[in-house]
């Protein structure tokens, strides 16, 4: 479930309670897949409903996309570090 908080954050675990509680304990690959799906579905949601959404929902949706993109980037860095060792 997506949690909309008043504070601005770039951390996916602060925005998405499912990710924080469940998925953060899964493998890096599963977490990347989840974030990529979250990005795609949120982008699709914004595109389909752009004219009807309240500004706050648009902003929070963009925050979710941004946080998920950052998480994917960080997870891919972790994979590279693991492969180096």
ABEGO torsion letter per residue (X at the ends): XBBBBABBBABAAAABAAAAAAAAABBAAAAAAAAAAAAAAAAAAAAAAAAABBAAAAAAAAAAAAAAAAAAAAAAAAAAAAAAX
